[in-house]
Amino acid sequence: MPDDPHPVTAERPNSPIHAAGTDHVTVWGSNADDTIAFYRDLLGMPLVLRQPNLDDPSQTHLFFDTGDGRILTFFVSDDRPSDPSPQRGGVGAVHHLAFRIDPERFEEVAAALEADGRGYNVFDRGIFHSIYTRDNDGLVIELSTDKYDVPDDRRGEVLAAAQRIREEAGAEYAKEEHLEAALEELGIDAEAHDLPSATSGVGGV
């Protein structure tokens, strides 16, 4: 689409700043006990730093390693009870946080959520599989795994190619066949993961 004002591409744009990766994301949390129980004790993220919120020392700043050295942090305070009801959406709000899980443990993860008394949905999103649940404060959490073991340094390239292929096919969203075609076009020999069947395509979280 040469006239597309916002082309999808893995090439770096001609911009004055080039981000080098995600350092951390910070969320307004409730209290330390419930936040640690969900992110450390259930999702298995090590609590790697705890200190005062440097902008407001009356709050605590929790730092979790999400599994690859990238950090998720929370501002918490013991006087804030958790509220698991769905959060309000709106411009500027966070819709959900997504974390990768091991494809071989996909069903174990779903079972662990159930054992913890948490509701969840499982979707086949075309190019990946996802489990959706909510944290202690009602924030949607996606636990996702790729259908193929695409190398991390090629993921953007593969997704951009799959986007072009699905547009050429007139498909509504990127599906497994578009991903497979992108891998073949780019000469990437990626192994498919054995994932359970799930509701396909679009659906509510």
SESEDREN-547519 format. One record per residue (C-alpha): y, x, z; residue number from 0; residue in one letter. Coordinates in steps of 0.05 Angstrom, whole numbers, always signed. Example, Ala and Ser with C-alpha at 12.3 -4.5 7.8 and 13.67 -1.06 7.14 Angstrom:
<atoms>
+--------+--------+--------+-----+---------+
!     yy !     xx !     zz ! num ! residuo !
+--------+--------+--------+-----+---------+
!    -90 !   +246 !   +156 !   0 !       A !
!    -21 !   +273 !   +143 !   1 !       S !
+--------+--------+--------+-----+---------+
</atoms>
This chain:
<atoms>
+--------+--------+--------+-----+---------+
!     yy !     xx !     zz ! num ! residuo !
+--------+--------+--------+-----+---------+
!     +0 !     +0 !     +0 !   0 !       M !
!    +56 !    +46 !    -25 !   1 !       P !
!   +111 !     -4 !     -6 !   2 !       D !
!    +87 !    -12 !    +65 !   3 !       D !
!   +145 !     +7 !   +111 !   4 !       P !
!    +97 !    +23 !   +167 !   5 !       H !
!    +37 !    +58 !   +135 !   6 !       P !
!    -25 !    +72 !   +176 !   7 !       V !
!    -43 !   +146 !   +172 !   8 !       T !
!    -71 !   +202 !   +215 !   9 !       A !
!    -17 !   +249 !   +188 !  10 !       E !
!    +38 !   +268 !   +238 !  11 !       R !
!   +104 !   +234 !   +221 !  12 !       P !
!   +167 !   +273 !   +204 !  13 !       N !
!   +198 !   +260 !   +272 !  14 !       S !
!   +240 !   +302 !   +319 !  15 !       P !
!   +187 !   +299 !   +375 !  16 !       I !
!   +112 !   +306 !   +370 !  17 !       H !
!    +74 !   +283 !   +432 !  18 !       A !
!    +17 !   +331 !   +450 !  19 !       A !
!    -27 !   +278 !   +483 !  20 !       G !
!    -28 !   +229 !   +541 !  21 !       T !
!    -11 !   +262 !   +607 !  22 !       D !
!    -14 !   +201 !   +653 !  23 !       H !
!     +0 !   +127 !   +658 !  24 !       V !
!    +29 !    +98 !   +722 !  25 !       T !
!    +17 !    +27 !   +746 !  26 !       V !
!    +49 !    -13 !   +802 !  27 !       W !
!    -10 !    -25 !   +848 !  28 !       G !
!    -23 !    -64 !   +911 !  29 !       S !
!    -54 !    -24 !   +969 !  30 !       N !
!    -93 !    +41 !   +972 !  31 !       A !
!   -159 !    +13 !   +999 !  32 !       D !
!   -170 !    -38 !   +944 !  33 !       D !
!   -144 !     +7 !   +888 !  34 !       T !
!   -190 !    +64 !   +910 !  35 !       I !
!   -249 !    +16 !   +917 !  36 !       A !
!   -242 !     -6 !   +845 !  37 !       F !
!   -222 !    +57 !   +808 !  38 !       Y !
!   -260 !   +110 !   +849 !  39 !       R !
!   -318 !    +73 !   +880 !  40 !       D !
!   -334 !    +26 !   +822 !  41 !       L !
!   -309 !    +60 !   +759 !  42 !       L !
!   -324 !   +130 !   +784 !  43 !       G !
!   -256 !   +162 !   +775 !  44 !       M !
!   -244 !   +219 !   +824 !  45 !       P !
!   -182 !   +213 !   +868 !  46 !       L !
!   -151 !   +280 !   +852 !  47 !       V !
!    -82 !   +275 !   +885 !  48 !       L !
!    -48 !   +232 !   +938 !  49 !       R !
!    +24 !   +241 !   +958 !  50 !       Q !
!    +88 !   +201 !   +970 !  51 !       P !
!   +121 !   +167 !   +912 !  52 !       N !
!   +176 !   +219 !   +901 !  53 !       L !
!   +225 !   +164 !   +881 !  54 !       D !
!   +208 !   +121 !   +941 !  55 !       D !
!   +171 !   +158 !   +997 !  56 !       P !
!   +155 !    +92 !  +1032 !  57 !       S !
!   +101 !    +84 !   +978 !  58 !       Q !
!    +39 !   +126 !   +964 !  59 !       T !
!    +24 !   +155 !   +895 !  60 !       H !
!    -50 !   +158 !   +878 !  61 !       L !
!    -76 !   +201 !   +820 !  62 !       F !
!   -144 !   +188 !   +788 !  63 !       F !
!   -179 !   +230 !   +736 !  64 !       D !
!   -203 !   +180 !   +683 !  65 !       T !
!   -260 !   +226 !   +661 !  66 !       G !
!   -229 !   +276 !   +613 !  67 !       D !
!   -173 !   +306 !   +654 !  68 !       G !
!   -124 !   +252 !   +634 !  69 !       R !
!    -93 !   +218 !   +694 !  70 !       I !
!    -82 !   +146 !   +715 !  71 !       L !
!    -35 !   +137 !   +775 !  72 !       T !
!    -15 !    +80 !   +820 !  73 !       F !
!    +44 !    +67 !   +866 !  74 !       F !
!    +13 !    +31 !   +927 !  75 !       V !
!    +34 !     +7 !   +995 !  76 !       S !
!     -8 !    -20 !  +1052 !  77 !       D !
!    +36 !    -81 !  +1059 !  78 !       D !
!    +18 !   -106 !   +990 !  79 !       R !
!    -46 !   -149 !   +987 !  80 !       P !
!    -86 !   -149 !   +923 !  81 !       S !
!    -79 !   -209 !   +877 !  82 !       D !
!   -137 !   -214 !   +827 !  83 !       P !
!   -108 !   -273 !   +789 !  84 !       S !
!    -90 !   -258 !   +716 !  85 !       P !
!    -24 !   -221 !   +707 !  86 !       Q !
!    +33 !   -251 !   +668 !  87 !       R !
!    +44 !   -225 !   +598 !  88 !       G !
!   +109 !   -214 !   +563 !  89 !       G !
!   +148 !   -161 !   +525 !  90 !       V !
!   +142 !    -94 !   +560 !  91 !       G !
!    +83 !   -115 !   +603 !  92 !       A !
!    +16 !    -79 !   +600 !  93 !       V !
!    -38 !   -122 !   +567 !  94 !       H !
!    -97 !    -79 !   +587 !  95 !       H !
!   -122 !     -9 !   +602 !  96 !       L !
!   -182 !    +17 !   +563 !  97 !       A !
!   -230 !    +71 !   +586 !  98 !       F !
!   -289 !   +101 !   +550 !  99 !       R !
!   -359 !    +94 !   +577 ! 100 !       I !
!   -424 !   +128 !   +558 ! 101 !       D !
!   -459 !    +85 !   +505 ! 102 !       P !
!   -526 !    +99 !   +537 ! 103 !       E !
!   -501 !    +66 !   +602 ! 104 !       R !
!   -468 !     +6 !   +570 ! 105 !       F !
!   -517 !    -45 !   +600 ! 106 !       E !
!   -518 !     -9 !   +667 ! 107 !       E !
!   -442 !    -15 !   +670 ! 108 !       V !
!   -445 !    -90 !   +658 ! 109 !       A !
!   -498 !    -96 !   +712 ! 110 !       A !
!   -455 !    -56 !   +761 ! 111 !       A !
!   -396 !   -103 !   +749 ! 112 !       L !
!   -441 !   -163 !   +762 ! 113 !       E !
!   -469 !   -132 !   +825 ! 114 !       A !
!   -397 !   -121 !   +849 ! 115 !       D !
!   -383 !   -195 !   +839 ! 116 !       G !
!   -336 !   -186 !   +780 ! 117 !       R !
!   -334 !   -230 !   +719 ! 118 !       G !
!   -336 !   -196 !   +651 ! 119 !       Y !
!   -340 !   -209 !   +577 ! 120 !       N !
!   -376 !   -167 !   +524 ! 121 !       V !
!   -351 !   -163 !   +452 ! 122 !       F !
!   -372 !   -128 !   +389 ! 123 !       D !
!   -303 !   -109 !   +363 ! 124 !       R !
!   -327 !    -85 !   +295 ! 125 !       G !
!   -318 !    -11 !   +304 ! 126 !       I !
!   -333 !     -8 !   +379 ! 127 !       F !
!   -366 !    -47 !   +435 ! 128 !       H !
!   -325 !    -69 !   +496 ! 129 !       S !
!   -335 !    -98 !   +565 ! 130 !       I !
!   -274 !   -133 !   +593 ! 131 !       Y !
!   -262 !   -145 !   +667 ! 132 !       T !
!   -203 !   -146 !   +716 ! 133 !       R !
!   -183 !    -98 !   +770 ! 134 !       D !
!   -164 !   -117 !   +842 ! 135 !       N !
!    -94 !   -137 !   +818 ! 136 !       D !
!   -114 !   -178 !   +758 ! 137 !       G !
!   -100 !   -124 !   +706 ! 138 !       L !
!   -148 !   -130 !   +646 ! 139 !       V !
!   -193 !    -69 !   +643 ! 140 !       I !
!   -232 !    -53 !   +579 ! 141 !       E !
!   -293 !     -8 !   +583 ! 142 !       L !
!   -305 !    +13 !   +511 ! 143 !       S !
!   -354 !    +55 !   +472 ! 144 !       T !
!   -353 !    +76 !   +399 ! 145 !       D !
!   -410 !    +54 !   +354 ! 146 !       K !
!   -416 !   +124 !   +327 ! 147 !       Y !
!   -407 !   +192 !   +360 ! 148 !       D !
!   -344 !   +209 !   +323 ! 149 !       V !
!   -315 !   +277 !   +343 ! 150 !       P !
!   -252 !   +268 !   +386 ! 151 !       D !
!   -210 !   +311 !   +339 ! 152 !       D !
!   -228 !   +266 !   +280 ! 153 !       R !
!   -220 !   +197 !   +312 ! 154 !       R !
!   -150 !   +184 !   +285 ! 155 !       G !
!   -171 !   +206 !   +216 ! 156 !       E !
!   -232 !   +161 !   +217 ! 157 !       V !
!   -193 !   +100 !   +242 ! 158 !       L !
!   -138 !   +109 !   +189 ! 159 !       A !
!   -191 !   +114 !   +134 ! 160 !       A !
!   -227 !    +52 !   +161 ! 161 !       A !
!   -160 !    +15 !   +161 ! 162 !       Q !
!   -148 !    +31 !    +88 ! 163 !       R !
!   -219 !    +11 !    +69 ! 164 !       I !
!   -215 !    -55 !   +106 ! 165 !       R !
!   -148 !    -72 !    +73 ! 166 !       E !
!   -177 !    -57 !     +5 ! 167 !       E !
!   -235 !   -103 !    +22 ! 168 !       A !
!   -188 !   -158 !    +45 ! 169 !       G !
!   -221 !   -161 !   +113 ! 170 !       A !
!   -186 !   -191 !   +173 ! 171 !       E !
!   -203 !   -133 !   +219 ! 172 !       Y !
!   -240 !    -66 !   +218 ! 173 !       A !
!   -315 !    -77 !   +218 ! 174 !       K !
!   -375 !    -32 !   +225 ! 175 !       E !
!   -384 !    -27 !   +149 ! 176 !       E !
!   -312 !     -2 !   +142 ! 177 !       H !
!   -325 !    +51 !   +196 ! 178 !       L !
!   -389 !    +73 !   +162 ! 179 !       E !
!   -353 !    +78 !    +95 ! 180 !       A !
!   -298 !   +119 !   +127 ! 181 !       A !
!   -348 !   +167 !   +158 ! 182 !       L !
!   -383 !   +176 !    +91 ! 183 !       E !
!   -317 !   +186 !    +54 ! 184 !       E !
!   -295 !   +239 !   +104 ! 185 !       L !
!   -363 !   +274 !   +104 ! 186 !       G !
!   -373 !   +264 !   +178 ! 187 !       I !
!   -446 !   +261 !   +199 ! 188 !       D !
!   -440 !   +217 !   +261 ! 189 !       A !
!   -500 !   +187 !   +296 ! 190 !       E !
!   -501 !   +112 !   +311 ! 191 !       A !
!   -507 !    +90 !   +384 ! 192 !       H !
!   -559 !    +39 !   +404 ! 193 !       D !
!   -517 !    -17 !   +433 ! 194 !       L !
!   -536 !    -88 !   +453 ! 195 !       P !
!   -518 !   -148 !   +411 ! 196 !       S !
!   -453 !   -183 !   +430 ! 197 !       A !
!   -405 !   -236 !   +407 ! 198 !       T !
!   -371 !   -210 !   +345 ! 199 !       S !
!   -299 !   -203 !   +324 ! 200 !       G !
!   -241 !   -237 !   +358 ! 201 !       V !
!   -244 !   -272 !   +425 ! 202 !       G !
!   -208 !   -283 !   +490 ! 203 !       G !
!   -211 !   -233 !   +546 ! 204 !       V !
+--------+--------+--------+-----+---------+
</atoms>
